Amino acid sequence: MNYSTYTYLYPPRAGHVITSDLLHMYEERGWVAQYKKNGTSTTITIDPLGNVKFMTRHATAHKAWQCPTWLQVALLQYFPAKRWTMIIAELLHNKTPSIKDTLYIYDVIVYQNTHLIGSTFNGRQKILDGIFPHEGKEADSHWEISAGIWRAKNLTSGFHKAFADIADPKIDEGLVVKDPAAKLKWCNKAENNTSWQVKCRYPTKNSQF
């Protein structure tokens, strides 16, 4: 679907919670896992003029955070085509005392003026591969593309160990497990893309996804 003017789109999110003893079942199905960060779900929209808009998953602007100029400049280096793009990230700032002004990027739903309806999760990850190559410092959960920009890893095995090895649930709440072959539905409603992903998390006071 053509995307030629700003319209808010809801980020894909997990609709069901599972316990860690079920992680092996999804691993055997060939699903992939990403770490769930303790952040604020954020849509990042880049328009053809190079303007950047940050919105929460509730279709509101951030109330307690403003993107610093250095981070916006760093982000725009990855979008030379100057076309509409919308990427999905967790903003790590308000909920993580030791991490500030950091975007943990894990999906893309608009690319080159197209709302990627019908694209698979795996296909969209390949788009992110082209935008944010696997370079820079590597951590268990992500690649540090540059200061303030992290790219989520896609785990294909070892789900239970990854969950059990989480050292600080205040930073890594758990895992989100996703069907790589699932197709993106129109993102005009918050619940439209909940069926193809589940979350497994440690309980914390901020553990809303």
Secondary structure as a PSIPRED ss2 file (coil, helix, strand):
# PSIPRED VFORMAT (PSIPRED V4.0)

   1 M C   1.000  0.000  0.000
   2 N E   0.000  0.000  1.000
   3 Y C   1.000  0.000  0.000
   4 S C   1.000  0.000  0.000
   5 T C   1.000  0.000  0.000
   6 Y C   1.000  0.000  0.000
   7 T C   1.000  0.000  0.000
   8 Y C   1.000  0.000  0.000
   9 L C   1.000  0.000  0.000
  10 Y C   1.000  0.000  0.000
  11 P C   1.000  0.000  0.000
  12 P C   1.000  0.000  0.000
  13 R C   1.000  0.000  0.000
  14 A C   1.000  0.000  0.000
  15 G C   1.000  0.000  0.000
  16 H E   0.000  0.000  1.000
  17 V E   0.000  0.000  1.000
  18 I C   1.000  0.000  0.000
  19 T C   1.000  0.000  0.000
  20 S H   0.000  1.000  0.000
  21 D H   0.000  1.000  0.000
  22 L H   0.000  1.000  0.000
  23 L H   0.000  1.000  0.000
  24 H H   0.000  1.000  0.000
  25 M H   0.000  1.000  0.000
  26 Y H   0.000  1.000  0.000
  27 E H   0.000  1.000  0.000
  28 E H   0.000  1.000  0.000
  29 R C   1.000  0.000  0.000
  30 G C   1.000  0.000  0.000
  31 W C   1.000  0.000  0.000
  32 V E   0.000  0.000  1.000
  33 A E   0.000  0.000  1.000
  34 Q E   0.000  0.000  1.000
  35 Y E   0.000  0.000  1.000
  36 K E   0.000  0.000  1.000
  37 K E   0.000  0.000  1.000
  38 N C   1.000  0.000  0.000
  39 G C   1.000  0.000  0.000
  40 T E   0.000  0.000  1.000
  41 S E   0.000  0.000  1.000
  42 T E   0.000  0.000  1.000
  43 T E   0.000  0.000  1.000
  44 I E   0.000  0.000  1.000
  45 T E   0.000  0.000  1.000
  46 I E   0.000  0.000  1.000
  47 D C   1.000  0.000  0.000
  48 P C   1.000  0.000  0.000
  49 L C   1.000  0.000  0.000
  50 G C   1.000  0.000  0.000
  51 N C   1.000  0.000  0.000
  52 V E   0.000  0.000  1.000
  53 K E   0.000  0.000  1.000
  54 F E   0.000  0.000  1.000
  55 M E   0.000  0.000  1.000
  56 T E   0.000  0.000  1.000
  57 R C   1.000  0.000  0.000
  58 H C   1.000  0.000  0.000
  59 A C   1.000  0.000  0.000
  60 T C   1.000  0.000  0.000
  61 A E   0.000  0.000  1.000
  62 H C   1.000  0.000  0.000
  63 K C   1.000  0.000  0.000
  64 A C   1.000  0.000  0.000
  65 W C   1.000  0.000  0.000
  66 Q C   1.000  0.000  0.000
  67 C C   1.000  0.000  0.000
  68 P C   1.000  0.000  0.000
  69 T H   0.000  1.000  0.000
  70 W H   0.000  1.000  0.000
  71 L H   0.000  1.000  0.000
  72 Q H   0.000  1.000  0.000
  73 V H   0.000  1.000  0.000
  74 A H   0.000  1.000  0.000
  75 L H   0.000  1.000  0.000
  76 L H   0.000  1.000  0.000
  77 Q C   1.000  0.000  0.000
  78 Y C   1.000  0.000  0.000
  79 F C   1.000  0.000  0.000
  80 P C   1.000  0.000  0.000
  81 A C   1.000  0.000  0.000
  82 K C   1.000  0.000  0.000
  83 R C   1.000  0.000  0.000
  84 W C   1.000  0.000  0.000
  85 T E   0.000  0.000  1.000
  86 M E   0.000  0.000  1.000
  87 I E   0.000  0.000  1.000
  88 I E   0.000  0.000  1.000
  89 A E   0.000  0.000  1.000
  90 E E   0.000  0.000  1.000
  91 L E   0.000  0.000  1.000
  92 L E   0.000  0.000  1.000
  93 H C   1.000  0.000  0.000
  94 N C   1.000  0.000  0.000
  95 K C   1.000  0.000  0.000
  96 T C   1.000  0.000  0.000
  97 P C   1.000  0.000  0.000
  98 S C   1.000  0.000  0.000
  99 I C   1.000  0.000  0.000
 100 K C   1.000  0.000  0.000
 101 D C   1.000  0.000  0.000
 102 T E   0.000  0.000  1.000
 103 L E   0.000  0.000  1.000
 104 Y E   0.000  0.000  1.000
 105 I E   0.000  0.000  1.000
 106 Y E   0.000  0.000  1.000
 107 D E   0.000  0.000  1.000
 108 V E   0.000  0.000  1.000
 109 I E   0.000  0.000  1.000
 110 V E   0.000  0.000  1.000
 111 Y E   0.000  0.000  1.000
 112 Q C   1.000  0.000  0.000
 113 N C   1.000  0.000  0.000
 114 T E   0.000  0.000  1.000
 115 H E   0.000  0.000  1.000
 116 L C   1.000  0.000  0.000
 117 I C   1.000  0.000  0.000
 118 G C   1.000  0.000  0.000
 119 S C   1.000  0.000  0.000
 120 T E   0.000  0.000  1.000
 121 F H   0.000  1.000  0.000
 122 N H   0.000  1.000  0.000
 123 G H   0.000  1.000  0.000
 124 R H   0.000  1.000  0.000
 125 Q H   0.000  1.000  0.000
 126 K H   0.000  1.000  0.000
 127 I H   0.000  1.000  0.000
 128 L H   0.000  1.000  0.000
 129 D H   0.000  1.000  0.000
 130 G H   0.000  1.000  0.000
 131 I H   0.000  1.000  0.000
 132 F C   1.000  0.000  0.000
 133 P C   1.000  0.000  0.000
 134 H C   1.000  0.000  0.000
 135 E C   1.000  0.000  0.000
 136 G C   1.000  0.000  0.000
 137 K E   0.000  0.000  1.000
 138 E E   0.000  0.000  1.000
 139 A C   1.000  0.000  0.000
 140 D C   1.000  0.000  0.000
 141 S C   1.000  0.000  0.000
 142 H E   0.000  0.000  1.000
 143 W E   0.000  0.000  1.000
 144 E E   0.000  0.000  1.000
 145 I E   0.000  0.000  1.000
 146 S E   0.000  0.000  1.000
 147 A C   1.000  0.000  0.000
 148 G C   1.000  0.000  0.000
 149 I E   0.000  0.000  1.000
 150 W E   0.000  0.000  1.000
 151 R E   0.000  0.000  1.000
 152 A E   0.000  0.000  1.000
 153 K C   1.000  0.000  0.000
 154 N C   1.000  0.000  0.000
 155 L E   0.000  0.000  1.000
 156 T C   1.000  0.000  0.000
 157 S C   1.000  0.000  0.000
 158 G C   1.000  0.000  0.000
 159 F H   0.000  1.000  0.000
 160 H H   0.000  1.000  0.000
 161 K H   0.000  1.000  0.000
 162 A H   0.000  1.000  0.000
 163 F H   0.000  1.000  0.000
 164 A H   0.000  1.000  0.000
 165 D C   1.000  0.000  0.000
 166 I C   1.000  0.000  0.000
 167 A C   1.000  0.000  0.000
 168 D C   1.000  0.000  0.000
 169 P C   1.000  0.000  0.000
 170 K C   1.000  0.000  0.000
 171 I C   1.000  0.000  0.000
 172 D E   0.000  0.000  1.000
 173 E E   0.000  0.000  1.000
 174 G E   0.000  0.000  1.000
 175 L E   0.000  0.000  1.000
 176 V E   0.000  0.000  1.000
 177 V E   0.000  0.000  1.000
 178 K E   0.000  0.000  1.000
 179 D C   1.000  0.000  0.000
 180 P C   1.000  0.000  0.000
 181 A C   1.000  0.000  0.000
 182 A C   1.000  0.000  0.000
 183 K E   0.000  0.000  1.000
 184 L C   1.000  0.000  0.000
 185 K C   1.000  0.000  0.000
 186 W C   1.000  0.000  0.000
 187 C C   1.000  0.000  0.000
 188 N C   1.000  0.000  0.000
 189 K C   1.000  0.000  0.000
 190 A C   1.000  0.000  0.000
 191 E C   1.000  0.000  0.000
 192 N C   1.000  0.000  0.000
 193 N C   1.000  0.000  0.000
 194 T C   1.000  0.000  0.000
 195 S C   1.000  0.000  0.000
 196 W C   1.000  0.000  0.000
 197 Q E   0.000  0.000  1.000
 198 V E   0.000  0.000  1.000
 199 K E   0.000  0.000  1.000
 200 C E   0.000  0.000  1.000
 201 R E   0.000  0.000  1.000
 202 Y C   1.000  0.000  0.000
 203 P C   1.000  0.000  0.000
 204 T C   1.000  0.000  0.000
 205 K C   1.000  0.000  0.000
 206 N C   1.000  0.000  0.000
 207 S C   1.000  0.000  0.000
 208 Q C   1.000  0.000  0.000
 209 F C   1.000  0.000  0.000
